[in-house]
Amino acid sequence: MGELLDAVTQEQAKKPNSNKIDLRLREFLGDAGWKDFEKACKDASINNAVIHRVLRNKGLKVSYTAVARIRSEITGT
């Protein structure tokens, strides 16, 4: 069982820390961009795929899952 725990711990360490992703996104977008991002997250007519595609096109390598998680934190759902 110790080997399984070690393997799981190693895999978890490979995943990026969610707080680091939030900080990286804030730094990348700047204050004005972050406010626009929050507005986009709160707009129900804009889906996660669109937000993810725009961020990727702007050069930020962020996963779809990270976008979905950040959006749910911002909207409180």
N, CA, C and O atoms as a Tripos MOL2 file, in Angstrom:
@<TRIPOS>MOLECULE
protein
  308   307    77     0     0
PROTEIN
NO_CHARGES

@<TRIPOS>ATOM
      1 N           0.8230   -1.1890    0.0000 N.3       1 MET1
      2 CA          0.0000    0.0000    0.0000 C.3       1 MET1
      3 C           0.8690    1.2560    0.0000 C.2       1 MET1
      4 O           0.4330    2.2960   -0.4940 O.2       1 MET1
      5 N           2.0400    1.1900    0.5210 N.am      2 GLY2
      6 CA          2.9330    2.3420    0.5500 C.3       2 GLY2
      7 C           3.3280    2.7990   -0.8380 C.2       2 GLY2
      8 O           3.4830    3.9960   -1.0800 O.2       2 GLY2
      9 N           3.4950    1.8450   -1.7650 N.am      3 GLU3
     10 CA          3.8630    2.2070   -3.1320 C.3       3 GLU3
     11 C           2.7420    2.9810   -3.8120 C.2       3 GLU3
     12 O           2.9980    3.9330   -4.5490 O.2       3 GLU3
     13 N           1.5180    2.5780   -3.5690 N.am      4 LEU4
     14 CA          0.3720    3.2670   -4.1580 C.3       4 LEU4
     15 C           0.2960    4.6980   -3.6290 C.2       4 LEU4
     16 O           0.0760    5.6360   -4.3950 O.2       4 LEU4
     17 N           0.4740    4.8610   -2.3390 N.am      5 LEU5
     18 CA          0.4460    6.1940   -1.7420 C.3       5 LEU5
     19 C           1.5570    7.0690   -2.3080 C.2       5 LEU5
     20 O           1.3380    8.2480   -2.5860 O.2       5 LEU5
     21 N           2.7360    6.5060   -2.4780 N.am      6 ASP6
     22 CA          3.8490    7.2550   -3.0600 C.3       6 ASP6
     23 C           3.5260    7.6820   -4.4910 C.2       6 ASP6
     24 O           3.8070    8.8150   -4.8830 O.2       6 ASP6
     25 N           2.9410    6.7790   -5.2650 N.am      7 ALA7
     26 CA          2.6030    7.0880   -6.6540 C.3       7 ALA7
     27 C           1.5470    8.1960   -6.7320 C.2       7 ALA7
     28 O           1.6420    9.0990   -7.5630 O.2       7 ALA7
     29 N           0.5490    8.1150   -5.8640 N.am      8 VAL8
     30 CA         -0.5050    9.1340   -5.8420 C.3       8 VAL8
     31 C           0.0770   10.4820   -5.4240 C.2       8 VAL8
     32 O          -0.2680   11.5150   -5.9990 O.2       8 VAL8
     33 N           0.9460   10.4750   -4.4420 N.am      9 THR9
     34 CA          1.5780   11.7110   -3.9840 C.3       9 THR9
     35 C           2.4230   12.3420   -5.0810 C.2       9 THR9
     36 O           2.4170   13.5610   -5.2470 O.2       9 THR9
     37 N           3.1500   11.5200   -5.8290 N.am     10 GLN10
     38 CA          3.9660   12.0370   -6.9220 C.3      10 GLN10
     39 C           3.1010   12.6400   -8.0210 C.2      10 GLN10
     40 O           3.4400   13.6890   -8.5680 O.2      10 GLN10
     41 N           1.9940   11.9930   -8.3500 N.am     11 GLU11
     42 CA          1.0980   12.5180   -9.3830 C.3      11 GLU11
     43 C           0.4800   13.8330   -8.9360 C.2      11 GLU11
     44 O           0.3400   14.7590   -9.7350 O.2      11 GLU11
     45 N           0.1100   13.9180   -7.6710 N.am     12 GLN12
     46 CA         -0.4750   15.1530   -7.1570 C.3      12 GLN12
     47 C           0.5360   16.2950   -7.2300 C.2      12 GLN12
     48 O           0.1750   17.4350   -7.5230 O.2      12 GLN12
     49 N           1.7880   15.9860   -6.9650 N.am     13 ALA13
     50 CA          2.8380   17.0130   -7.0060 C.3      13 ALA13
     51 C           3.0440   17.5330   -8.4260 C.2      13 ALA13
     52 O           3.4820   18.6690   -8.6070 O.2      13 ALA13
     53 N           2.7350   16.7220   -9.4330 N.am     14 LYS14
     54 CA          2.8890   17.1380  -10.8210 C.3      14 LYS14
     55 C           1.8200   18.1350  -11.2440 C.2      14 LYS14
     56 O           2.0540   18.9540  -12.1320 O.2      14 LYS14
     57 N           0.6410   18.0720  -10.6120 N.am     15 LYS15
     58 CA         -0.4450   18.9690  -10.9720 C.3      15 LYS15
     59 C          -0.1250   20.3750  -10.4950 C.2      15 LYS15
     60 O           0.4100   20.5530   -9.4010 O.2      15 LYS15
     61 N          -0.4480   21.3780  -11.3090 N.am     16 PRO16
     62 CA         -0.1870   22.7500  -10.8850 C.3      16 PRO16
     63 C          -1.0870   23.1470   -9.7190 C.2      16 PRO16
     64 O          -2.2450   22.7350   -9.6440 O.2      16 PRO16
     65 N          -0.5530   23.9300   -8.8370 N.am     17 ASN17
     66 CA         -1.2980   24.4240   -7.6960 C.3      17 ASN17
     67 C          -2.3380   25.4130   -8.1920 C.2      17 ASN17
     68 O          -2.0160   26.3140   -8.9670 O.2      17 ASN17
     69 N          -3.5800   25.2580   -7.7550 N.am     18 SER18
     70 CA         -4.6540   26.1220   -8.2520 C.3      18 SER18
     71 C          -4.4180   27.5800   -7.8960 C.2      18 SER18
     72 O          -4.7720   28.4630   -8.6770 O.2      18 SER18
     73 N          -3.8320   27.8530   -6.7460 N.am     19 ASN19
     74 CA         -3.5480   29.2390   -6.3810 C.3      19 ASN19
     75 C          -2.5140   29.8470   -7.3160 C.2      19 ASN19
     76 O          -2.5860   31.0330   -7.6380 O.2      19 ASN19
     77 N          -1.5580   29.0440   -7.7480 N.am     20 LYS20
     78 CA         -0.5510   29.5340   -8.6820 C.3      20 LYS20
     79 C          -1.1810   29.8680  -10.0220 C.2      20 LYS20
     80 O          -0.7770   30.8300  -10.6770 O.2      20 LYS20
     81 N          -2.1630   29.0860  -10.4340 N.am     21 ILE21
     82 CA         -2.8550   29.3500  -11.6950 C.3      21 ILE21
     83 C          -3.6230   30.6610  -11.5870 C.2      21 ILE21
     84 O          -3.5960   31.4720  -12.5120 O.2      21 ILE21
     85 N          -4.3080   30.8750  -10.4650 N.am     22 ASP22
     86 CA         -5.0320   32.1260  -10.2640 C.3      22 ASP22
     87 C          -4.0870   33.3230  -10.3280 C.2      22 ASP22
     88 O          -4.3800   34.3160  -10.9930 O.2      22 ASP22
     89 N          -2.9600   33.2250   -9.6370 N.am     23 LEU23
     90 CA         -1.9910   34.3180   -9.6210 C.3      23 LEU23
     91 C          -1.4030   34.5580  -11.0060 C.2      23 LEU23
     92 O          -1.2380   35.7030  -11.4290 O.2      23 LEU23
     93 N          -1.0880   33.4750  -11.7070 N.am     24 ARG24
     94 CA         -0.5370   33.5980  -13.0500 C.3      24 ARG24
     95 C          -1.5360   34.2690  -13.9890 C.2      24 ARG24
     96 O          -1.1680   35.1020  -14.8170 O.2      24 ARG24
     97 N          -2.7890   33.8960  -13.8480 N.am     25 LEU25
     98 CA         -3.8380   34.4920  -14.6760 C.3      25 LEU25
     99 C          -3.9970   35.9770  -14.3590 C.2      25 LEU25
    100 O          -4.1240   36.7910  -15.2740 O.2      25 LEU25
    101 N          -3.9910   36.3390  -13.0820 N.am     26 ARG26
    102 CA         -4.1050   37.7520  -12.6890 C.3      26 ARG26
    103 C          -2.9210   38.5630  -13.2140 C.2      26 ARG26
    104 O          -3.0940   39.6710  -13.7220 O.2      26 ARG26
    105 N          -1.7260   38.0060  -13.0870 N.am     27 GLU27
    106 CA         -0.5380   38.7030  -13.5820 C.3      27 GLU27
    107 C          -0.5980   38.8770  -15.0950 C.2      27 GLU27
    108 O          -0.2480   39.9320  -15.6230 O.2      27 GLU27
    109 N          -1.0430   37.8370  -15.7820 N.am     28 PHE28
    110 CA         -1.1080   37.8630  -17.2430 C.3      28 PHE28
    111 C          -2.1210   38.8980  -17.7350 C.2      28 PHE28
    112 O          -1.8510   39.6260  -18.6910 O.2      28 PHE28
    113 N          -3.2720   38.9640  -17.0920 N.am     29 LEU29
    114 CA         -4.3410   39.8440  -17.5440 C.3      29 LEU29
    115 C          -4.1950   41.2760  -17.0480 C.2      29 LEU29
    116 O          -4.6770   42.2030  -17.6980 O.2      29 LEU29
    117 N          -3.5420   41.4730  -15.9140 N.am     30 GLY30
    118 CA         -3.4760   42.8140  -15.3290 C.3      30 GLY30
    119 C          -4.7920   43.1490  -14.6460 C.2      30 GLY30
    120 O          -5.7340   42.3580  -14.6780 O.2      30 GLY30
    121 N          -4.8550   44.3100  -14.0350 N.am     31 ASP31
    122 CA         -6.0610   44.6910  -13.2850 C.3      31 ASP31
    123 C          -7.2830   44.8590  -14.1800 C.2      31 ASP31
    124 O          -8.3510   44.3270  -13.8810 O.2      31 ASP31
    125 N          -7.1310   45.5920  -15.2660 N.am     32 ALA32
    126 CA         -8.2630   45.8270  -16.1650 C.3      32 ALA32
    127 C          -8.7230   44.5270  -16.8100 C.2      32 ALA32
    128 O          -9.9220   44.2720  -16.9280 O.2      32 ALA32
    129 N          -7.7680   43.7110  -17.2250 N.am     33 GLY33
    130 CA         -8.1050   42.4250  -17.8380 C.3      33 GLY33
    131 C          -8.7940   41.4930  -16.8600 C.2      33 GLY33
    132 O          -9.7030   40.7520  -17.2350 O.2      33 GLY33
    133 N          -8.3640   41.5280  -15.6060 N.am     34 TRP34
    134 CA         -8.9900   40.6740  -14.5910 C.3      34 TRP34
    135 C         -10.4460   41.0840  -14.3750 C.2      34 TRP34
    136 O         -11.3120   40.2250  -14.2110 O.2      34 TRP34
    137 N         -10.7200   42.3870  -14.3750 N.am     35 LYS35
    138 CA        -12.0990   42.8550  -14.2170 C.3      35 LYS35
    139 C         -12.9490   42.4010  -15.4030 C.2      35 LYS35
    140 O         -14.0960   41.9910  -15.2260 O.2      35 LYS35
    141 N         -12.3910   42.4720  -16.6020 N.am     36 ASP36
    142 CA        -13.1090   41.9820  -17.7840 C.3      36 ASP36
    143 C         -13.3420   40.4750  -17.6910 C.2      36 ASP36
    144 O         -14.4030   39.9780  -18.0670 O.2      36 ASP36
    145 N         -12.3390   39.7550  -17.1860 N.am     37 PHE37
    146 CA        -12.4630   38.3060  -17.0190 C.3      37 PHE37
    147 C         -13.5810   37.9890  -16.0350 C.2      37 PHE37
    148 O         -14.3720   37.0760  -16.2730 O.2      37 PHE37
    149 N         -13.6570   38.7330  -14.9310 N.am     38 GLU38
    150 CA        -14.7260   38.5120  -13.9540 C.3      38 GLU38
    151 C         -16.0950   38.7700  -14.5770 C.2      38 GLU38
    152 O         -17.0400   38.0190  -14.3360 O.2      38 GLU38
    153 N         -16.2040   39.8330  -15.3780 N.am     39 LYS39
    154 CA        -17.4700   40.1310  -16.0480 C.3      39 LYS39
    155 C         -17.8510   38.9990  -16.9980 C.2      39 LYS39
    156 O         -19.0120   38.5940  -17.0610 O.2      39 LYS39
    157 N         -16.8680   38.4950  -17.7330 N.am     40 ALA40
    158 CA        -17.1370   37.3980  -18.6670 C.3      40 ALA40
    159 C         -17.5710   36.1410  -17.9110 C.2      40 ALA40
    160 O         -18.4480   35.4110  -18.3730 O.2      40 ALA40
    161 N         -16.9700   35.8930  -16.7700 N.am     41 CYS41
    162 CA        -17.3330   34.7210  -15.9730 C.3      41 CYS41
    163 C         -18.7610   34.8130  -15.4550 C.2      41 CYS41
    164 O         -19.4550   33.8010  -15.3510 O.2      41 CYS41
    165 N         -19.1960   36.0110  -15.1350 N.am     42 LYS42
    166 CA        -20.5380   36.2050  -14.5890 C.3      42 LYS42
    167 C         -21.6090   36.2540  -15.6770 C.2      42 LYS42
    168 O         -22.7960   36.1300  -15.3770 O.2      42 LYS42
    169 N         -21.2080   36.4330  -16.9290 N.am     43 ASP43
    170 CA        -22.1470   36.4920  -18.0440 C.3      43 ASP43
    171 C         -22.5210   35.0740  -18.4660 C.2      43 ASP43
    172 O         -21.6800   34.3150  -18.9490 O.2      43 ASP43
    173 N         -23.7830   34.7290  -18.2810 N.am     44 ALA44
    174 CA        -24.2450   33.3630  -18.5680 C.3      44 ALA44
    175 C         -24.2210   33.0320  -20.0570 C.2      44 ALA44
    176 O         -24.2250   31.8580  -20.4280 O.2      44 ALA44
    177 N         -24.1950   34.0560  -20.9150 N.am     45 SER45
    178 CA        -24.2090   33.7850  -22.3540 C.3      45 SER45
    179 C         -22.8250   33.3930  -22.8810 C.2      45 SER45
    180 O         -22.6990   32.9610  -24.0270 O.2      45 SER45
    181 N         -21.7880   33.5400  -22.0500 N.am     46 ILE46
    182 CA        -20.4230   33.1700  -22.4420 C.3      46 ILE46
    183 C         -20.0710   31.8620  -21.7360 C.2      46 ILE46
    184 O         -20.1380   31.7690  -20.5100 O.2      46 ILE46
    185 N         -19.6980   30.8590  -22.5180 N.am     47 ASN47
    186 CA        -19.3830   29.5730  -21.8860 C.3      47 ASN47
    187 C         -17.8790   29.4170  -21.6480 C.2      47 ASN47
    188 O         -17.0760   30.2150  -22.1310 O.2      47 ASN47
    189 N         -17.5190   28.3880  -20.9050 N.am     48 ASN48
    190 CA        -16.1180   28.1470  -20.5330 C.3      48 ASN48
    191 C         -15.2240   27.9440  -21.7530 C.2      48 ASN48
    192 O         -14.0660   28.3600  -21.7540 O.2      48 ASN48
    193 N         -15.7560   27.3130  -22.7770 N.am     49 ALA49
    194 CA        -14.9490   27.0410  -23.9740 C.3      49 ALA49
    195 C         -14.4980   28.3390  -24.6410 C.2      49 ALA49
    196 O         -13.3690   28.4350  -25.1200 O.2      49 ALA49
    197 N         -15.3820   29.3330  -24.6700 N.am     50 VAL50
    198 CA        -15.0330   30.6100  -25.2890 C.3      50 VAL50
    199 C         -13.9440   31.3030  -24.4770 C.2      50 VAL50
    200 O         -12.9710   31.8050  -25.0400 O.2      50 VAL50
    201 N         -14.1060   31.3320  -23.1590 N.am     51 ILE51
    202 CA        -13.1010   31.9520  -22.2920 C.3      51 ILE51
    203 C         -11.7650   31.2370  -22.4470 C.2      51 ILE51
    204 O         -10.7220   31.8800  -22.5600 O.2      51 ILE51
    205 N         -11.7960   29.9240  -22.4520 N.am     52 HIS52
    206 CA        -10.5750   29.1310  -22.5920 C.3      52 HIS52
    207 C          -9.8940   29.4260  -23.9260 C.2      52 HIS52
    208 O          -8.6780   29.6120  -23.9760 O.2      52 HIS52
    209 N         -10.6700   29.4700  -25.0000 N.am     53 ARG53
    210 CA        -10.1120   29.7240  -26.3310 C.3      53 ARG53
    211 C          -9.4730   31.1110  -26.4160 C.2      53 ARG53
    212 O          -8.3990   31.2590  -26.9990 O.2      53 ARG53
    213 N         -10.1170   32.1190  -25.8470 N.am     54 VAL54
    214 CA         -9.5700   33.4830  -25.8790 C.3      54 VAL54
    215 C          -8.2620   33.5410  -25.1010 C.2      54 VAL54
    216 O          -7.2920   34.1350  -25.5710 O.2      54 VAL54
    217 N          -8.2220   32.9320  -23.9190 N.am     55 LEU55
    218 CA         -6.9880   32.9380  -23.1280 C.3      55 LEU55
    219 C          -5.8640   32.2160  -23.8580 C.2      55 LEU55
    220 O          -4.7230   32.6780  -23.8590 O.2      55 LEU55
    221 N          -6.1830   31.0880  -24.4780 N.am     56 ARG56
    222 CA         -5.1670   30.3350  -25.2350 C.3      56 ARG56
    223 C          -4.6650   31.1510  -26.4300 C.2      56 ARG56
    224 O          -3.4700   31.1610  -26.7250 O.2      56 ARG56
    225 N          -5.5780   31.8270  -27.1070 N.am     57 ASN57
    226 CA         -5.1920   32.6400  -28.2610 C.3      57 ASN57
    227 C          -4.3320   33.8380  -27.8580 C.2      57 ASN57
    228 O          -3.5310   34.3300  -28.6530 O.2      57 ASN57
    229 N          -4.5010   34.2980  -26.6360 N.am     58 LYS58
    230 CA         -3.6830   35.4010  -26.1340 C.3      58 LYS58
    231 C          -2.3280   34.9270  -25.6280 C.2      58 LYS58
    232 O          -1.4820   35.7410  -25.2590 O.2      58 LYS58
    233 N          -2.1160   33.6000  -25.6100 N.am     59 GLY59
    234 CA         -0.8140   33.0540  -25.2620 C.3      59 GLY59
    235 C          -0.6950   32.4860  -23.8660 C.2      59 GLY59
    236 O           0.3960   32.0810  -23.4670 O.2      59 GLY59
    237 N          -1.7750   32.4410  -23.1100 N.am     60 LEU60
    238 CA         -1.7180   31.8700  -21.7600 C.3      60 LEU60
    239 C          -2.0810   30.3970  -21.8260 C.2      60 LEU60
    240 O          -3.1830   30.0390  -22.2420 O.2      60 LEU60
    241 N          -1.1660   29.5610  -21.4220 N.am     61 LYS61
    242 CA         -1.4200   28.1250  -21.4380 C.3      61 LYS61
    243 C          -2.1090   27.7420  -20.1340 C.2      61 LYS61
    244 O          -1.4680   27.5170  -19.1070 O.2      61 LYS61
    245 N          -3.4230   27.6760  -20.2090 N.am     62 VAL62
    246 CA         -4.2440   27.3210  -19.0590 C.3      62 VAL62
    247 C          -5.2280   26.2490  -19.5190 C.2      62 VAL62
    248 O          -5.7150   26.2880  -20.6490 O.2      62 VAL62
    249 N          -5.5140   25.3060  -18.6480 N.am     63 SER63
    250 CA         -6.3980   24.2040  -19.0270 C.3      63 SER63
    251 C          -7.8630   24.6220  -18.9500 C.2      63 SER63
    252 O          -8.2270   25.5770  -18.2630 O.2      63 SER63
    253 N          -8.6750   23.8870  -19.6670 N.am     64 TYR64
    254 CA        -10.1200   24.1190  -19.6420 C.3      64 TYR64
    255 C         -10.6490   23.9130  -18.2350 C.2      64 TYR64
    256 O         -11.5110   24.6640  -17.7790 O.2      64 TYR64
    257 N         -10.1410   22.9050  -17.5460 N.am     65 THR65
    258 CA        -10.5750   22.6020  -16.1860 C.3      65 THR65
    259 C         -10.2610   23.7590  -15.2470 C.2      65 THR65
    260 O         -11.0680   24.0970  -14.3810 O.2      65 THR65
    261 N          -9.0930   24.3650  -15.4160 N.am     66 ALA66
    262 CA         -8.7220   25.5080  -14.5720 C.3      66 ALA66
    263 C          -9.6700   26.6740  -14.8200 C.2      66 ALA66
    264 O         -10.0770   27.3490  -13.8740 O.2      66 ALA66
    265 N         -10.0230   26.9170  -16.0670 N.am     67 VAL67
    266 CA        -10.9670   27.9880  -16.3900 C.3      67 VAL67
    267 C         -12.3100   27.7070  -15.7270 C.2      67 VAL67
    268 O         -12.9140   28.6030  -15.1380 O.2      67 VAL67
    269 N         -12.7720   26.4770  -15.8200 N.am     68 ALA68
    270 CA        -14.0590   26.1090  -15.2160 C.3      68 ALA68
    271 C         -14.0160   26.2820  -13.6930 C.2      68 ALA68
    272 O         -14.9790   26.7650  -13.0980 O.2      68 ALA68
    273 N         -12.9200   25.8950  -13.0720 N.am     69 ARG69
    274 CA        -12.8010   26.0090  -11.6140 C.3      69 ARG69
    275 C         -12.7560   27.4750  -11.1840 C.2      69 ARG69
    276 O         -13.4390   27.8650  -10.2380 O.2      69 ARG69
    277 N         -11.9600   28.2810  -11.8690 N.am     70 ILE70
    278 CA        -11.8630   29.7010  -11.5290 C.3      70 ILE70
    279 C         -13.2070   30.3830  -11.7380 C.2      70 ILE70
    280 O         -13.6360   31.2030  -10.9260 O.2      70 ILE70
    281 N         -13.8630   30.0340  -12.8350 N.am     71 ARG71
    282 CA        -15.1780   30.6330  -13.1000 C.3      71 ARG71
    283 C         -16.1840   30.2780  -12.0220 C.2      71 ARG71
    284 O         -16.9630   31.1300  -11.5970 O.2      71 ARG71
    285 N         -16.1770   29.0380  -11.5780 N.am     72 SER72
    286 CA        -17.1270   28.6450  -10.5250 C.3      72 SER72
    287 C         -16.8120   29.3570   -9.2190 C.2      72 SER72
    288 O         -17.7300   29.6760   -8.4640 O.2      72 SER72
    289 N         -15.5410   29.6140   -8.9320 N.am     73 GLU73
    290 CA        -15.1810   30.3590   -7.7280 C.3      73 GLU73
    291 C         -15.6550   31.8030   -7.8240 C.2      73 GLU73
    292 O         -16.1580   32.3590   -6.8480 O.2      73 GLU73
    293 N         -15.4980   32.4090   -8.9910 N.am     74 ILE74
    294 CA        -15.9040   33.8030   -9.1700 C.3      74 ILE74
    295 C         -17.4260   33.9480   -9.0750 C.2      74 ILE74
    296 O         -17.9240   34.8800   -8.4430 O.2      74 ILE74
    297 N         -18.1530   33.0380   -9.6970 N.am     75 THR75
    298 CA        -19.6030   33.1370   -9.6850 C.3      75 THR75
    299 C         -20.2170   32.6060   -8.3990 C.2      75 THR75
    300 O         -21.3900   32.8520   -8.1170 O.2      75 THR75
    301 N         -19.4300   31.8840   -7.6240 N.am     76 GLY76
    302 CA        -19.9300   31.3700   -6.3530 C.3      76 GLY76
    303 C         -20.7840   30.1310   -6.4830 C.2      76 GLY76
    304 O         -21.5820   29.8200   -5.6000 O.2      76 GLY76
    305 N         -20.6130   29.4130   -7.6010 N.am     77 THR77
    306 CA        -21.4040   28.1880   -7.7800 C.3      77 THR77
    307 C         -20.5580   26.9610   -7.6150 C.2      77 THR77
    308 O         -21.0610   25.8440   -7.7320 O.2      77 THR77
@<TRIPOS>BOND
     1     1     2 1
     2     2     3 1
     3     3     4 2
     4     3     5 am
     5     5     6 1
     6     6     7 1
     7     7     8 2
     8     7     9 am
     9     9    10 1
    10    10    11 1
    11    11    12 2
    12    11    13 am
    13    13    14 1
    14    14    15 1
    15    15    16 2
    16    15    17 am
    17    17    18 1
    18    18    19 1
    19    19    20 2
    20    19    21 am
    21    21    22 1
    22    22    23 1
    23    23    24 2
    24    23    25 am
    25    25    26 1
    26    26    27 1
    27    27    28 2
    28    27    29 am
    29    29    30 1
    30    30    31 1
    31    31    32 2
    32    31    33 am
    33    33    34 1
    34    34    35 1
    35    35    36 2
    36    35    37 am
    37    37    38 1
    38    38    39 1
    39    39    40 2
    40    39    41 am
    41    41    42 1
    42    42    43 1
    43    43    44 2
    44    43    45 am
    45    45    46 1
    46    46    47 1
    47    47    48 2
    48    47    49 am
    49    49    50 1
    50    50    51 1
    51    51    52 2
    52    51    53 am
    53    53    54 1
    54    54    55 1
    55    55    56 2
    56    55    57 am
    57    57    58 1
    58    58    59 1
    59    59    60 2
    60    59    61 am
    61    61    62 1
    62    62    63 1
    63    63    64 2
    64    63    65 am
    65    65    66 1
    66    66    67 1
    67    67    68 2
    68    67    69 am
    69    69    70 1
    70    70    71 1
    71    71    72 2
    72    71    73 am
    73    73    74 1
    74    74    75 1
    75    75    76 2
    76    75    77 am
    77    77    78 1
    78    78    79 1
    79    79    80 2
    80    79    81 am
    81    81    82 1
    82    82    83 1
    83    83    84 2
    84    83    85 am
    85    85    86 1
    86    86    87 1
    87    87    88 2
    88    87    89 am
    89    89    90 1
    90    90    91 1
    91    91    92 2
    92    91    93 am
    93    93    94 1
    94    94    95 1
    95    95    96 2
    96    95    97 am
    97    97    98 1
    98    98    99 1
    99    99   100 2
   100    99   101 am
   101   101   102 1
   102   102   103 1
   103   103   104 2
   104   103   105 am
   105   105   106 1
   106   106   107 1
   107   107   108 2
   108   107   109 am
   109   109   110 1
   110   110   111 1
   111   111   112 2
   112   111   113 am
   113   113   114 1
   114   114   115 1
   115   115   116 2
   116   115   117 am
   117   117   118 1
   118   118   119 1
   119   119   120 2
   120   119   121 am
   121   121   122 1
   122   122   123 1
   123   123   124 2
   124   123   125 am
   125   125   126 1
   126   126   127 1
   127   127   128 2
   128   127   129 am
   129   129   130 1
   130   130   131 1
   131   131   132 2
   132   131   133 am
   133   133   134 1
   134   134   135 1
   135   135   136 2
   136   135   137 am
   137   137   138 1
   138   138   139 1
   139   139   140 2
   140   139   141 am
   141   141   142 1
   142   142   143 1
   143   143   144 2
   144   143   145 am
   145   145   146 1
   146   146   147 1
   147   147   148 2
   148   147   149 am
   149   149   150 1
   150   150   151 1
   151   151   152 2
   152   151   153 am
   153   153   154 1
   154   154   155 1
   155   155   156 2
   156   155   157 am
   157   157   158 1
   158   158   159 1
   159   159   160 2
   160   159   161 am
   161   161   162 1
   162   162   163 1
   163   163   164 2
   164   163   165 am
   165   165   166 1
   166   166   167 1
   167   167   168 2
   168   167   169 am
   169   169   170 1
   170   170   171 1
   171   171   172 2
   172   171   173 am
   173   173   174 1
   174   174   175 1
   175   175   176 2
   176   175   177 am
   177   177   178 1
   178   178   179 1
   179   179   180 2
   180   179   181 am
   181   181   182 1
   182   182   183 1
   183   183   184 2
   184   183   185 am
   185   185   186 1
   186   186   187 1
   187   187   188 2
   188   187   189 am
   189   189   190 1
   190   190   191 1
   191   191   192 2
   192   191   193 am
   193   193   194 1
   194   194   195 1
   195   195   196 2
   196   195   197 am
   197   197   198 1
   198   198   199 1
   199   199   200 2
   200   199   201 am
   201   201   202 1
   202   202   203 1
   203   203   204 2
   204   203   205 am
   205   205   206 1
   206   206   207 1
   207   207   208 2
   208   207   209 am
   209   209   210 1
   210   210   211 1
   211   211   212 2
   212   211   213 am
   213   213   214 1
   214   214   215 1
   215   215   216 2
   216   215   217 am
   217   217   218 1
   218   218   219 1
   219   219   220 2
   220   219   221 am
   221   221   222 1
   222   222   223 1
   223   223   224 2
   224   223   225 am
   225   225   226 1
   226   226   227 1
   227   227   228 2
   228   227   229 am
   229   229   230 1
   230   230   231 1
   231   231   232 2
   232   231   233 am
   233   233   234 1
   234   234   235 1
   235   235   236 2
   236   235   237 am
   237   237   238 1
   238   238   239 1
   239   239   240 2
   240   239   241 am
   241   241   242 1
   242   242   243 1
   243   243   244 2
   244   243   245 am
   245   245   246 1
   246   246   247 1
   247   247   248 2
   248   247   249 am
   249   249   250 1
   250   250   251 1
   251   251   252 2
   252   251   253 am
   253   253   254 1
   254   254   255 1
   255   255   256 2
   256   255   257 am
   257   257   258 1
   258   258   259 1
   259   259   260 2
   260   259   261 am
   261   261   262 1
   262   262   263 1
   263   263   264 2
   264   263   265 am
   265   265   266 1
   266   266   267 1
   267   267   268 2
   268   267   269 am
   269   269   270 1
   270   270   271 1
   271   271   272 2
   272   271   273 am
   273   273   274 1
   274   274   275 1
   275   275   276 2
   276   275   277 am
   277   277   278 1
   278   278   279 1
   279   279   280 2
   280   279   281 am
   281   281   282 1
   282   282   283 1
   283   283   284 2
   284   283   285 am
   285   285   286 1
   286   286   287 1
   287   287   288 2
   288   287   289 am
   289   289   290 1
   290   290   291 1
   291   291   292 2
   292   291   293 am
   293   293   294 1
   294   294   295 1
   295   295   296 2
   296   295   297 am
   297   297   298 1
   298   298   299 1
   299   299   300 2
   300   299   301 am
   301   301   302 1
   302   302   303 1
   303   303   304 2
   304   303   305 am
   305   305   306 1
   306   306   307 1
   307   307   308 2
@<TRIPOS>SUBSTRUCTURE
     1 MET1         2 RESIDUE 1 A MET
     2 GLY2         6 RESIDUE 1 A GLY
     3 GLU3        10 RESIDUE 1 A GLU
     4 LEU4        14 RESIDUE 1 A LEU
     5 LEU5        18 RESIDUE 1 A LEU
     6 ASP6        22 RESIDUE 1 A ASP
     7 ALA7        26 RESIDUE 1 A ALA
     8 VAL8        30 RESIDUE 1 A VAL
     9 THR9        34 RESIDUE 1 A THR
    10 GLN10       38 RESIDUE 1 A GLN
    11 GLU11       42 RESIDUE 1 A GLU
    12 GLN12       46 RESIDUE 1 A GLN
    13 ALA13       50 RESIDUE 1 A ALA
    14 LYS14       54 RESIDUE 1 A LYS
    15 LYS15       58 RESIDUE 1 A LYS
    16 PRO16       62 RESIDUE 1 A PRO
    17 ASN17       66 RESIDUE 1 A ASN
    18 SER18       70 RESIDUE 1 A SER
    19 ASN19       74 RESIDUE 1 A ASN
    20 LYS20       78 RESIDUE 1 A LYS
    21 ILE21       82 RESIDUE 1 A ILE
    22 ASP22       86 RESIDUE 1 A ASP
    23 LEU23       90 RESIDUE 1 A LEU
    24 ARG24       94 RESIDUE 1 A ARG
    25 LEU25       98 RESIDUE 1 A LEU
    26 ARG26      102 RESIDUE 1 A ARG
    27 GLU27      106 RESIDUE 1 A GLU
    28 PHE28      110 RESIDUE 1 A PHE
    29 LEU29      114 RESIDUE 1 A LEU
    30 GLY30      118 RESIDUE 1 A GLY
    31 ASP31      122 RESIDUE 1 A ASP
    32 ALA32      126 RESIDUE 1 A ALA
    33 GLY33      130 RESIDUE 1 A GLY
    34 TRP34      134 RESIDUE 1 A TRP
    35 LYS35      138 RESIDUE 1 A LYS
    36 ASP36      142 RESIDUE 1 A ASP
    37 PHE37      146 RESIDUE 1 A PHE
    38 GLU38      150 RESIDUE 1 A GLU
    39 LYS39      154 RESIDUE 1 A LYS
    40 ALA40      158 RESIDUE 1 A ALA
    41 CYS41      162 RESIDUE 1 A CYS
    42 LYS42      166 RESIDUE 1 A LYS
    43 ASP43      170 RESIDUE 1 A ASP
    44 ALA44      174 RESIDUE 1 A ALA
    45 SER45      178 RESIDUE 1 A SER
    46 ILE46      182 RESIDUE 1 A ILE
    47 ASN47      186 RESIDUE 1 A ASN
    48 ASN48      190 RESIDUE 1 A ASN
    49 ALA49      194 RESIDUE 1 A ALA
    50 VAL50      198 RESIDUE 1 A VAL
    51 ILE51      202 RESIDUE 1 A ILE
    52 HIS52      206 RESIDUE 1 A HIS
    53 ARG53      210 RESIDUE 1 A ARG
    54 VAL54      214 RESIDUE 1 A VAL
    55 LEU55      218 RESIDUE 1 A LEU
    56 ARG56      222 RESIDUE 1 A ARG
    57 ASN57      226 RESIDUE 1 A ASN
    58 LYS58      230 RESIDUE 1 A LYS
    59 GLY59      234 RESIDUE 1 A GLY
    60 LEU60      238 RESIDUE 1 A LEU
    61 LYS61      242 RESIDUE 1 A LYS
    62 VAL62      246 RESIDUE 1 A VAL
    63 SER63      250 RESIDUE 1 A SER
    64 TYR64      254 RESIDUE 1 A TYR
    65 THR65      258 RESIDUE 1 A THR
    66 ALA66      262 RESIDUE 1 A ALA
    67 VAL67      266 RESIDUE 1 A VAL
    68 ALA68      270 RESIDUE 1 A ALA
    69 ARG69      274 RESIDUE 1 A ARG
    70 ILE70      278 RESIDUE 1 A ILE
    71 ARG71      282 RESIDUE 1 A ARG
    72 SER72      286 RESIDUE 1 A SER
    73 GLU73      290 RESIDUE 1 A GLU
    74 ILE74      294 RESIDUE 1 A ILE
    75 THR75      298 RESIDUE 1 A THR
    76 GLY76      302 RESIDUE 1 A GLY
    77 THR77      306 RESIDUE 1 A THR
